[in-house]
């Protein structure tokens, strides 16, 4: 049997594992699911005869190498910074590797050796990065094939709560790593190119510069700029495009409300709060407001943010119970961002029967025969439940499909790579349609930026 080693059995691995188990008899596969938690790995096997659960400590070098040596291909669902040790072992034992993470400089440095050994190290094959690359390259290649020249490319993606589970004023719940949500937009100015001019948005302005879009059947959304929209400009063949912009999707009103936390300084992750372990939510908010002998914390906050009592923004803050003097943070030496994450998790965690939703939207402007044209491409995926979420499906299924196609010799180009070649993205996108991950493309009048 062909042995697939999956390292990491977290939430995003559920659909990946299910797909491979369903294919295991036909494709003669044995799936080894490795995680630090044996219990979690065992749960993911679903008692399938073609699956084995093992406990694996990544820092147990001997055991790690022993498992990699037995595998036909390795899938890493670990955090991005942990991939590199697995990658080096895969080189040593001449095993293919698949990850959903961005290609790190350390991973890129292995490219020559990976090619020499005829191995495929497929990265960025999840949702974003992943499905965004494949769905964008499909249309960009089609535009080029008919002689068109792309002049505008915008791409947005967001993990949201499904409409039937949307029951708070923020129209948002955590559907992936909450820490990444709290720290979104930090680490430097957002940069992109607009009508031929380079543009920069500093962090304190990111959530007040939004674009709006309509998704048929789901209503209106907004998008704020990602930190670096130009990272893939050359890779996508867009060096001559006048506009290149990548952003994150939220429901309308979220960004303006989130900016209140930015203004107050609650998203800062660069220092720790004294006595955070014993602080109440109310104390935490008050620590960012000026002292006043008589004004309450609520009044001081409204004055600081210039909010009227009947402002929906005020209602959004009240809904989070941030003024509660009895709720204790309970985190020792916590940063403001860590405390904010804790507070938001009270209100924004998915409930047992909640479903999540992934929304992706691409806009392509191009010139053909002297005319300006535009294609809009949209995808919405709704989760099944709390195990097979939309996030798990859109991250895990492309990884699983790519791994199987590498095993079967359908994807053969060696090297450290991402899924931007037609022979990679075309069959994967086609198969994803069977799982409800389907893009709807439409020619619309050219609107420019």
C-alpha positions, 0 to 999 in steps of 0.5 A: 500500500502507498502510505500517506503520512499526515503530520498535524490533526487539527481542525483544518485536517478533518476534510483532508483526512476524510477525503483520503480515507474515502479514496483509500480502498480504490487508490490502495492507500494507508493513512498514518495520522500523526499528532502530539495528541494521540487522542486527537489523531485517533478521533480523526481515523474514524476507526477506518481500517486503512488508517493508523493514529500515532503520537508524534513529537516533532522534536523527537528526531529519531521517531520523526525520521522513522515515520517519514522514511516509511511514507510515500508522501508527507502532508504537513498540517503543522504551523508554517514555522514547523515545516522546515524540519519535515522538509529537510527529512523529506529531502534526505529520504526522498519523499514528496511534501505538501503543505498549505502554508506560504513558501518561507525563505528557508523552504525556497532555499531547498528548491535546487536540491528538491529538483535534483532529487526529482521531488515535488514540494507543493506549498500554498495549496490551501485556501488563501494561499491556494484556491486563490492562486488557482482560481486567479491563474485560471482566468489570467491564463484564459485572458492571455490565451485569447490575446487579452492584456490584464490591466486590473486584478483585485482579489478578496477572501474571508472566513465568515459566519454563515447567514443562518448562524449570523446572530450578533451585531458584528456579523462575525465569529471566529472561524480560524485562528483568533490571534491572526484576526486580532493582529490583522493588518499589523507589521507594516503599511498595506501596499498595492498599486492603483491606476499605475500609482503605488499606494500605502495605507498605515495600520491606523488607517487600514480599517477605514479604507474599504471597498464594497462588493455584492455577492449574489444571494448573500448581499453586500460585503466590504474588503480591507487591504492585505499588508502586501498586495504586490507579493504575487505580482510577478508570479501572476504575470501582472508586472504591467497591470495598472491595479493590483489589490488583495484584501480581506472580506468582512460584512459591511460595518465590521471594519469601522467597528474594529477600528475602535479597538485599533484607536484605543490601542487594544490590538497591540501585541508588543508589550504586556499588561501589569497584573493582567491575570487579576484584571477585570474586563472593565479594568482593562478597558479603563486602563486605556482611558483618562482618569476622571473623578466622576465620569464612568468608564462607559462615558469616558469611552464614548467621549474617547471614540466620539460615540453617541449613545444611540450609535450602532457602534456603541451597541456593538461594544455593549454586546461584547460585555467589555464593561463587566467588572466580574469577568476576570481576564485570567491571563498572566503577563498578557499583551493587549492583543491577547486580552482582546482575543480572550474577551472576543472569544466569549462572544465570537466562538462558534456555537455547537450548531453554527456553520461557517462560510468562506467567500472569495471574489476576484475582479479582472479588468483587461484590454482585448481588441482595443476594448476594456472588459471585465470578469467577476469570479465569485465563490461561496462555500458553507460548512456542513457542521463544526467538524467539516467546516467551510474552512476545513473543506477549502484548506484541506481538500486542495491539499488532499487532492494535490497529494493524491495526484502527486502520488499517482504521477499526475503532478510531476514537475519537481521543485519547491512550488505553488499551484500556478501551473495549468496542469496543477490547478485545472484538475484540482479546481475541477475536482473541488467543484464536486465538493461545492467549491465552485467559482461563478464567472461573469462578464460585466461592463468594465468599471475600472478601480 
